[in-house]
Every structure is written in C-alpha cells, then in structure tokens.
Amino acid sequence: MPALSSSPSTVISAKLDEIFPGHGISPFDLIGDLAIGQRQMVEIARAYCLTHDPLHLIILDEPTSSLDSQTSDQLLAHMRRTAQSGLSTILISHMLGEILDNADRIVVMRDGTVVRAADASSFDRETLVLAMGNTHRDRGAGTARRSLRDRPTVIEAKPRKGGQISLLARKGEVIGLAGLAGHGQTRMLLRIFRAAAARQTGLRVTGRMALVAGDRQTNGIFPLWSITENIAVRSMRRMTRYSLISAKQEDALATQWRHRIGIRTPDMRDNILTLSGGNQQKALFARALASDAEIVLMDDPMRGVDIGTKLEVYDIIRKEAENGRTFFWYSTEFEELDNCDRVYVFRNDVITADLDHDDVTEERVIASSFAEGAA
C-alpha cells in the first residue's frame, strides 16, 4: 500500500484505483467541483491511506449513502479483502442488506443503547428489523398497485432524438429514476424544477413543485436559520399577512411535521446545524411535504436515514400519492424502487428502460444501466 511518504497525488490516486476501479477522479480536481458521490469516494480513500502508524481499524459511517450500487459493491468488496489481511472495520449503515451480507457480527443500537449483539448468522432481515424496534412494518407495506392510466399527465419530457423514450408522469404517480449514479437522473430533476421559472423546449409541466435536494449541505439547508424556518420557507406565502410572517403559524407547521416525520430535537427553534445529518434530511423532506406542491422531486432523499423512519416516510409518500400528489424519486437504493408505480432507467442522460412496477427487477435495472447505444 502507498504510504504518505509518497506524494499526496500518488497516494490518493493509487488508493482510489485500488478501491474504486474506473472512478474517473483526478487528484488535481477541486473537491467542491466533484459530485457528492465522488466526494464520498475521496473521503473513503483518504481514510484507507496509511500514515506512519499501522492501520488496525476503519470506521465507516454510512459510507455508501451517496454511492450507486456498483460503487458500493466495490467498496464492500475492498472492505472484505482488507478484513482477510487483518484490518478490522466497523460498518455503520441503515442499509440492512449491506449489514446482513458483509458483517461477521451485528450490534443493534437504539437511542444510544445496545439492544442486541450477536453473530451475523443469527439474523435475517425480519429479525434485524424487529431488533431495531419496527415490529409493525416491513418493506413494501402499503404498496398495492393502482391503475393510473386514466389520470391526467402532469409532466412530459420528450427525448433529444427520435426513437428514444419519453418521460411521462400522471397525477398521483410515484415515478422512480434509476441507473448508475451521475447518468442524468439529477439533471432531469433539475430540468423539471427549473421549468417553473422558464419554459423549456420539449418539456411540459403542469403543477406547483418542490424539490428535496440530495446534497443537503450545498443545495438543501439554510445553515443560518432555525429548524422551523428551514421547514416553513416553502410555505411562507400562506403564513404571511401584510408582509409579516406569522411566527405562530410557522411554529404550528414545524411542530406538526416534527411529530409526523420524527425529527429529534429539544427545540425546533434551534439552528438546523444542531441536528444530525439524518434529521436534517427529515427537515428537508418535511419542507416539501408541508408545502402546497403538487409535484415533489426527490434527489435520493433518504440517505443516512434509519430504517424505521424510512418505512414511515414511504407510507407518507404512498398516502400523499393516493391523494393526488405526484412524486419523482431518484434513488440509489434498489429496494426503494419497490415503492414506485413505474421506473425509468438512465444511462448517459438517456432513458434506456420504462418499467412498470411488476417488471422491476435488479437484473433488469442493471442490464438497462449498461445498455449499449445510449448516448
């Protein structure tokens, strides 16, 4: 392994090549110019670089939260290889499949307390969810499919070339966007979102919109504002009278969503940065759902959020969709696609597959992600 006695560019390039083959990152790139997934890869590679002292333990806290499935698999494979050579890893993850497939021992914590610790072989998905305290739910609950063919179209994005697949969304649909990270899913969400400000060729949008940003630090939170203000900002217009914002209405809205989505804080008037990353993400989600938006665009919004909250949010999405709200949901977690009515797979900014819910399998999504001729 390269040590830090080598030049920094050599060290980081070698480590990125070792962990993430084909990463496409130059050691001279500015971190601020990289996509969030690439920044995560650099941070992970830096942790694995040797110092003058031997490396005995790596702590990975939600390491795949911003990575697509292929890059996540590269990291987890590297983690297993280093374990065979004697390097121990503590893997903190809310993605249950990662834990079950890769851990030797599992420690389940709830509210800062260890509630169960045992060999991984003694767990399966059901017993792990039960240990985490979510005894009443399981993945896919409440996802009965609905017939929406007769609903009005609220979004239509035509392809750049003839013969390619158009993107359509009907009122009340939950549309999933899948494929390898960085292949146009976020760009499509932003293109739709910007249509509210300027008409775009080949894109028709009907309805008010809200966006749940994937990179909350850069594009999501207002870091100088309170939790309440961050949630209420999208609903400010209806809480304003004579150009004054009603603090009472702000507090009522924030309190409602604090309980509904489970934001953990002693005071909603505290600064947003006092929250953990997962709770900041909940606040962004609450901002969108509390608004009057008829279309909610979600850029991989549930990264780093615990499984219990995820299941509750999935329920909220389904109920809101049944009431006529349309959701566009980009996710790097395959299991989340089970909550979608239809899924579009992207490669090189082109839609390579339009799959109904019952046709969505991991094999089909992966195959479509590598479809030839998508350019």
C-alpha positions, -999 to 999 in steps of 0.1 A, spaced: 0 0 0 13 35 -7 22 55 24 20 92 30 58 95 24 49 94 -13 35 124 -30 -2 131 -19 -14 129 -55 3 95 -60 -12 82 -27 -47 92 -33 -47 81 -70 -34 47 -60 -59 43 -33 -88 54 -54 -77 29 -81 -75 2 -56 -109 7 -40 -129 22 -69 -116 10 -103 -127 33 -131 -136 61 -107 -127 89 -131 -114 113 -105 -82 133 -110 -61 140 -78 -59 176 -90 -97 181 -91 -112 205 -66 -134 188 -41 -160 215 -44 -163 207 -81 -170 170 -76 -204 153 -74 -215 142 -39 -207 105 -47 -172 114 -59 -166 134 -28 -176 104 -7 -152 82 -27 -123 106 -20 -132 107 17 -132 69 19 -99 66 0 -83 91 24 -94 70 54 -76 39 39 -43 57 33 -15 47 55 2 71 79 34 65 98 15 43 122 0 9 112 -37 9 104 -57 -15 125 -93 -2 124 -115 16 99 -148 32 110 -172 36 80 -202 57 89 -229 54 62 -201 50 36 -224 41 7 -251 67 14 -240 87 -17 -228 58 -39 -246 39 -66 -249 1 -63 -218 -6 -84 -195 17 -65 -210 4 -32 -202 -31 -42 -166 -21 -50 -162 -6 -15 -177 -36 3 -155 -60 -17 -125 -39 -7 -137 -40 29 -139 -78 29 -104 -81 13 -88 -59 39 -105 -79 67 -88 -110 54 -55 -93 58 -63 -83 94 -78 -48 91 -110 -46 113 -139 -25 101 -169 -10 120 -196 -6 93 -224 18 104 -253 15 79 -290 18 77 -290 -4 46 -299 -38 60 -287 -58 30 -252 -44 34 -251 -54 71 -265 -89 65 -243 -97 35 -210 -83 49 -209 -83 87 -193 -110 109 -211 -96 140 -240 -72 143 -247 -48 170 -281 -31 170 -284 2 188 -315 23 196 -314 57 212 -278 53 221 -282 19 238 -271 -16 225 -303 -37 223 -288 -68 207 -254 -80 197 -248 -114 181 -231 -132 152 -245 -121 118 -256 -157 111 -282 -154 138 -300 -125 120 -322 -123 89 -340 -92 76 -371 -98 97 -352 -104 130 -330 -74 124 -359 -51 118 -376 -65 149 -345 -58 169 -345 -22 157 -380 -18 171 -400 -17 139 -422 -47 147 -453 -35 129 -439 -29 94 -418 -44 67 -406 -32 33 -433 -27 7 -461 -24 32 -489 -4 17 -476 -5 -19 -506 -21 -36 -505 -11 -72 -531 13 -86 -544 18 -121 -535 54 -131 -537 52 -169 -568 74 -169 -552 102 -148 -541 134 -165 -504 139 -174 -486 164 -153 -451 161 -167 -439 152 -202 -402 153 -212 -395 145 -248 -362 129 -257 -335 147 -277 -337 122 -306 -365 103 -322 -369 67 -312 -358 74 -276 -381 70 -246 -401 100 -234 -406 106 -197 -442 108 -186 -458 113 -152 -495 112 -143 -513 128 -114 -508 107 -83 -480 85 -97 -447 77 -79 -421 77 -106 -387 61 -99 -355 72 -116 -328 45 -115 -294 36 -130 -258 43 -122 -251 75 -103 -243 105 -124 -261 94 -156 -286 122 -158 -312 114 -130 -304 146 -110 -301 166 -142 -336 155 -152 -350 165 -118 -334 199 -120 -345 204 -156 -381 198 -144 -377 220 -114 -364 249 -135 -393 246 -158 -413 266 -132 -391 296 -139 -386 293 -176 -403 274 -204 -381 247 -219 -383 231 -253 -396 195 -251 -408 198 -215 -443 203 -203 -450 206 -166 -484 212 -150 -485 219 -113 -465 236 -84 -433 219 -75 -410 213 -45 -375 197 -45 -358 176 -19 -321 181 -26 -297 152 -25 -268 172 -13 -283 189 17 -252 209 28 -248 225 -6 -283 227 -20 -307 219 8 -305 236 42 -302 273 51 -274 270 76 -281 302 95 -317 295 100 -336 275 126 -352 241 120 -386 257 120 -376 283 94 -360 257 72 -392 237 72 -416 266 67 -397 285 40 -415 267 11 -449 276 28 -440 312 37 -465 327 13 -496 313 31 -482 323 65 -477 360 55 -501 388 61 -493 425 54 -457 413 45 -452 399 80 -446 362 87 -467 347 115 -443 330 139 -473 312 155 -482 296 121 -446 287 115 -443 270 149 -476 251 143 -464 238 109 -430 228 122 -444 211 152 -469 191 131 -441 178 109 -417 173 138 -441 147 151 -452 133 118 -418 126 104 -399 121 137 -374 150 139 -354 146 171 -346 179 187 -353 196 221 -364 228 204 -375 234 168 -362 270 170 -326 257 174 -303 261 144 -307 235 117 -270 225 122 -277 212 157 -295 183 140 -278 151 129 -274 146 92 -304 122 91 -326 146 110 -315 175 86 -327 153 58 -360 147 75 -364 185 78 -359 189 41 -385 162 34 -409 179 58 -404 212 39 -415 197 7 -444 177 20 -457 206 42 -459 228 11 -487 233 -15 -466 215 -41 -485 191 -64 -453 176 -77 -424 166 -54 -390 160 -69 -367 138 -47 -330 135 -53 -320 104 -33 -335 119 -2 -333 91 23 -296 87 25 -284 82 61 -320 79 75 -328 50 98 -350 21 86 -379 29 109 -381 65 96 -377 53 60 -407 30 63 -428 58 79 -418 82 51 -426 55 24 -461 53 39 -464 91 38 -454 91 2 -480 65 -8 -508 83 11 -499 116 -5 -498 99 -39 -532 84 -33 -544 120 -26 -531 131 -60 -496 143 -54 -470 132 -80 -435 121 -69 -403 119 -89 -379 98 -69 -343 93 -78 -328 66 -55 -295 47 -54 -312 21 -32 -328 -6 -53 -352 -16 -25 -368 19 -26 -379 13 -62 -405 -11 -48 -425 19 -37 -427 33 -73 -455 28 -98 -431 30 -127 -393 32 -130 -372 49 -157 -336 37 -160 -309 62 -172 -276 59 -190 -257 88 -203 -286 112 -199 -309 89 -220 -338 68 -207 -330 32 -216 -360 15 -200 -395 23 -189 -406 -4 -164 -439 -9 -147 -437 -19 -111 -442 -56 -116 -414 -56 -143 -388 -40 -120 -360 -65 -110 -325 -58 -100 -312 -77 -130 -333 -56 -155 -323 -24 -139 -286 -33 -140 -289 -45 -176 -306 -13 -186 -279 7 -168 -253 -7 -191 -274 -7 -223 -253 -1 -254 -261 27 -277 -273 51 -251 -256 84 -258 
